[in-house]
Amino acid sequence: MFFYIAIFTGARRGEMISLLWSDIDFSKNSIQFTKSTVRVNGNVIHKDTKTHATRRCIVPDVVIQIARELLNEQKKLSLQLGESWMGLRGNRFSENFVFIQDRGQQMNINSPRTEFRRLIRIYNTNVAQDESEMLPKDLTLHDLRHTTASILINKKLDPRSVAGVLGHSNTSTTLNIYAYFFHQTSEEAARIMSETLIEPQSQPYSC
């Protein structure tokens, strides 16, 4: 699910690690990014998002479906572990982190990077037919943000909408990085991402 959210929202690693279940509105297909987790001088701290602003993204049904399954798995895990479970229970379960370690603690900030590299190795070893199909070994998790932006740009989404998806504080940041856009509404982002990545399924999505 981590990488689904990464590609469909363009969210930063720290923003996703900070997600609580209460940040996901299952009835409205929305995910709200309110804070970020970062490492400073070797210490992990929680802070506002990079732009100090909250943003809400509407995501396709496939993301919400996977989120429901993950939530149910974590609830079962909390019961199985009993006193060993380190997260919250009962009415406060929604205050738990979405992405966790084995006993309910917040995911280690380095885990997404490690898992991403592992997936690249698996793809290159078991899926790629030859070197031309292999993914670059130095591909990073942050590159998924660029992938999201590139897809939206190629589909001519307007600068303000792309800036909203990526969580940029203003369009000038987006324009400086990605250079060119055409005007459409921000709600086209979901359709664009869905048609490109999970065609023919098309779902609403916006930031």
C-alpha positions as CSV (number, residue, x, y, z in Angstrom):
1,M,0.0,0.0,0.0
2,F,2.9,2.3,0.7
3,F,3.9,2.5,-2.9
4,Y,0.3,2.8,-4.1
5,I,0.0,5.9,-2.1
6,A,3.4,7.2,-3.2
7,I,2.5,6.9,-6.9
8,F,-1.1,8.0,-6.7
9,T,-0.5,11.0,-4.5
10,G,3.1,12.0,-5.1
11,A,3.5,12.2,-1.3
12,R,6.8,12.4,0.4
13,R,8.2,9.5,2.4
14,G,8.0,11.4,5.7
15,E,4.4,12.4,5.0
16,M,3.3,8.8,4.4
17,I,5.2,7.4,7.4
18,S,3.2,9.9,9.5
19,L,-0.2,8.9,8.3
20,L,-2.7,7.8,10.9
21,W,-5.8,5.7,10.1
22,S,-7.8,8.8,11.1
23,D,-6.2,10.6,8.1
24,I,-8.0,8.2,5.7
25,D,-11.7,8.9,5.0
26,F,-12.9,5.6,3.6
27,S,-16.3,7.0,2.6
28,K,-14.9,9.9,0.6
29,N,-11.8,8.1,-0.8
30,S,-9.6,10.7,0.7
31,I,-6.2,10.8,2.4
32,Q,-5.2,13.8,4.4
33,F,-1.5,14.7,4.9
34,T,-1.0,16.8,8.0
35,K,2.5,16.1,9.2
36,S,5.8,14.5,8.3
37,T,8.5,12.4,10.0
38,V,12.1,13.3,9.4
39,R,15.5,12.4,10.7
40,V,17.6,15.3,12.1
41,N,21.1,14.7,13.4
42,G,20.3,11.1,13.9
43,N,17.0,11.7,15.7
44,V,13.6,11.0,14.3
45,I,11.2,13.9,14.8
46,H,7.6,14.7,13.9
47,K,6.8,18.1,12.3
48,D,4.5,19.9,9.9
49,T,4.6,19.0,6.2
50,K,7.4,20.6,4.2
51,T,5.1,23.5,3.2
52,H,3.5,23.7,6.7
53,A,0.1,23.1,5.1
54,T,-2.4,20.2,5.2
55,R,-3.5,18.8,1.9
56,R,-6.2,16.3,1.1
57,C,-6.0,13.9,-1.8
58,I,-8.8,11.9,-3.3
59,V,-7.5,8.5,-4.5
60,P,-8.9,5.7,-6.6
61,D,-11.0,2.8,-5.2
62,V,-8.0,0.4,-5.5
63,V,-6.1,2.4,-2.9
64,I,-9.0,2.5,-0.5
65,Q,-9.7,-1.2,-1.0
66,I,-6.1,-2.1,-0.1
67,A,-6.2,0.3,2.9
68,R,-9.3,-1.5,4.2
69,E,-7.6,-4.8,3.9
70,L,-4.5,-3.5,5.7
71,L,-6.6,-2.0,8.5
72,N,-8.4,-5.3,9.1
73,E,-5.0,-7.2,9.1
74,Q,-3.6,-4.8,11.7
75,K,-6.7,-5.2,13.9
76,K,-6.3,-9.0,13.8
77,L,-2.6,-8.6,14.5
78,S,-3.3,-6.5,17.6
79,L,-5.5,-9.2,19.0
80,Q,-3.1,-12.0,18.2
81,L,-0.2,-10.1,19.9
82,G,-2.1,-9.3,23.0
83,E,0.0,-7.4,25.5
84,S,2.9,-7.4,23.0
85,W,1.0,-5.0,20.7
86,M,2.5,-1.5,21.1
87,G,-0.2,0.4,19.3
88,L,-3.5,1.7,20.5
89,R,-6.7,-0.4,20.8
90,G,-10.5,-0.1,20.7
91,N,-12.0,3.3,20.0
92,R,-8.5,4.8,19.7
93,F,-7.3,2.3,17.0
94,S,-7.7,5.1,14.3
95,E,-4.9,7.0,16.1
96,N,-2.4,4.3,15.1
97,F,0.0,4.8,12.3
98,V,-1.0,3.3,8.9
99,F,2.5,2.0,8.3
100,I,3.9,0.0,11.2
101,Q,6.6,-2.3,12.4
102,D,5.9,-5.9,13.6
103,R,4.2,-4.8,16.9
104,G,2.4,-1.7,15.9
105,Q,5.1,1.0,16.3
106,Q,5.5,3.6,13.6
107,M,7.4,2.3,10.6
108,N,11.2,2.8,10.6
109,I,12.0,5.8,8.5
110,N,14.5,3.8,6.5
111,S,12.2,0.9,5.8
112,P,10.5,2.3,2.6
113,R,13.9,2.9,1.0
114,T,15.1,-0.6,1.9
115,E,11.9,-2.2,0.6
116,F,12.0,-0.2,-2.6
117,R,15.5,-1.3,-3.4
118,R,14.5,-4.9,-2.7
119,L,11.6,-4.6,-5.1
120,I,13.9,-3.2,-7.8
121,R,16.3,-6.2,-7.4
122,I,13.4,-8.6,-7.6
123,Y,12.1,-7.0,-10.7
124,N,15.4,-6.9,-12.4
125,T,16.1,-10.5,-11.5
126,N,12.8,-12.1,-12.1
127,V,10.8,-9.9,-14.4
128,A,13.0,-8.0,-16.8
129,Q,13.7,-10.0,-19.9
130,D,17.0,-8.2,-20.7
131,E,19.1,-5.2,-19.7
132,S,16.9,-2.8,-21.7
133,E,14.0,-3.6,-19.4
134,M,15.9,-3.4,-16.1
135,L,15.2,-0.5,-13.7
136,P,18.2,1.7,-12.8
137,K,19.8,0.4,-9.6
138,D,20.1,3.9,-8.3
139,L,16.3,4.6,-8.7
140,T,15.1,6.2,-5.5
141,L,11.8,6.3,-3.7
142,H,11.7,10.1,-4.3
143,D,11.7,9.3,-8.0
144,L,8.1,8.1,-7.6
145,R,7.2,11.7,-7.0
146,H,8.8,12.6,-10.3
147,T,6.9,9.7,-12.0
148,T,3.6,11.1,-10.7
149,A,4.4,14.6,-11.9
150,S,5.6,13.3,-15.3
151,I,2.4,11.4,-15.9
152,L,0.2,14.4,-15.0
153,I,2.4,16.7,-17.1
154,N,2.3,14.5,-20.1
155,K,-1.5,14.5,-19.8
156,K,-1.5,18.3,-19.8
157,L,-2.7,18.9,-16.2
158,D,-2.4,22.6,-15.3
159,P,0.4,23.8,-13.0
160,R,-1.8,24.7,-10.0
161,S,-3.3,21.2,-9.9
162,V,0.0,19.5,-10.2
163,A,1.4,21.7,-7.4
164,G,-1.6,20.6,-5.3
165,V,-1.0,17.0,-5.9
166,L,2.7,17.2,-5.1
167,G,2.2,19.5,-2.0
168,H,4.2,22.4,-3.4
169,S,3.5,25.7,-1.7
170,N,3.2,27.5,-5.0
171,T,3.1,26.9,-8.7
172,S,6.5,28.5,-9.2
173,T,8.2,25.6,-7.5
174,T,6.4,23.2,-9.8
175,L,7.1,25.2,-12.9
176,N,10.8,25.5,-12.0
177,I,11.1,21.7,-11.6
178,Y,8.8,20.5,-14.4
179,A,8.7,23.4,-16.8
180,Y,5.4,23.2,-18.8
181,F,1.7,22.6,-18.2
182,F,-1.8,23.1,-19.8
183,H,-5.0,24.1,-18.0
184,Q,-7.4,21.5,-16.8
185,T,-9.2,21.1,-13.4
186,S,-7.3,19.4,-10.5
187,E,-9.9,16.7,-10.3
188,E,-8.6,15.3,-13.6
189,A,-5.6,14.0,-11.7
190,A,-7.3,10.9,-10.5
191,R,-8.6,10.0,-13.9
192,I,-5.2,10.6,-15.5
193,M,-3.3,8.5,-12.9
194,S,-5.9,5.7,-13.0
195,E,-6.1,5.5,-16.8
196,T,-2.3,5.5,-17.0
197,L,-1.6,3.0,-14.3
198,I,-4.6,0.8,-13.9
199,E,-6.5,1.3,-17.1
200,P,-9.4,0.8,-17.9
201,Q,-10.4,1.6,-14.3
202,S,-11.0,5.3,-13.7
203,Q,-11.6,6.9,-10.3
204,P,-11.9,10.4,-9.0
205,Y,-8.8,11.9,-7.4
206,S,-7.6,15.4,-6.4
207,C,-5.5,17.4,-4.1
